[in-house]
Amino acid sequence: GDEHSFYIDVEGIDELYEELRSGLDDLPEGRVRAPFDQPYLQREFHVLDEDGTLIFFGEDIRPR
């Protein structure tokens, strides 16, 4: 198919999610996954846009 995905590395993922939340809340149910920790030590949230593009936002959460 013509499906695409993007991974965007960010800092301050929870703050970014809160900043974008009002717009994300307008998307149909099931198109947004709130921030969660992945086993590969990234904290992510996911957005599926109206064109079917999956956008991953992620932040490295490895101990420094």
C-alpha positions as CSV (number, residue, x, y, z in Angstrom):
1,G,0.0,0.0,0.0
2,D,0.8,3.7,0.1
3,E,1.3,3.7,3.9
4,H,4.0,5.9,5.3
5,S,5.4,6.4,8.8
6,F,7.8,8.9,10.4
7,Y,9.8,8.8,13.6
8,I,10.5,12.1,15.2
9,D,13.1,12.2,18.0
10,V,12.1,14.8,20.6
11,E,13.1,16.1,24.1
12,G,10.4,16.7,26.6
13,I,7.9,14.3,25.1
14,D,5.3,14.6,27.8
15,E,5.3,18.4,27.6
16,L,5.0,18.2,23.8
17,Y,2.1,15.8,24.1
18,E,0.3,18.2,26.4
19,E,1.1,21.1,24.1
20,L,-0.5,19.2,21.1
21,R,-3.3,17.6,23.0
22,S,-6.1,20.0,22.2
23,G,-5.5,19.4,18.5
24,L,-5.0,15.6,19.0
25,D,-8.3,15.4,20.9
26,D,-10.1,16.5,17.7
27,L,-8.9,13.3,15.9
28,P,-11.3,10.3,15.8
29,E,-11.0,7.8,18.6
30,G,-8.1,5.3,18.1
31,R,-5.9,7.7,16.1
32,V,-3.7,8.8,19.1
33,R,-1.8,6.6,21.6
34,A,-0.8,8.6,24.6
35,P,2.8,8.6,25.8
36,F,4.1,5.2,27.1
37,D,7.5,3.6,27.6
38,Q,8.8,1.0,25.1
39,P,11.0,-1.9,26.1
40,Y,13.8,-0.4,23.9
41,L,14.0,2.6,26.3
42,Q,12.1,5.1,24.2
43,R,9.1,7.0,25.5
44,E,6.7,7.5,22.6
45,F,3.3,8.6,21.5
46,H,1.7,7.8,18.2
47,V,-0.6,9.7,15.9
48,L,-2.4,8.2,12.8
49,D,-3.3,11.1,10.5
50,E,-6.3,11.3,8.2
51,D,-4.2,10.1,5.3
52,G,-3.1,7.0,7.1
53,T,0.4,8.2,7.9
54,L,1.6,6.9,11.3
55,I,3.8,9.5,13.1
56,F,5.9,8.3,16.0
57,F,7.2,10.8,18.5
58,G,9.9,9.4,20.7
59,E,12.4,10.4,23.5
60,D,15.4,8.4,24.7
61,I,14.8,7.4,28.3
62,R,18.1,5.5,28.9
63,P,19.7,6.4,32.2
64,R,22.5,8.9,31.6
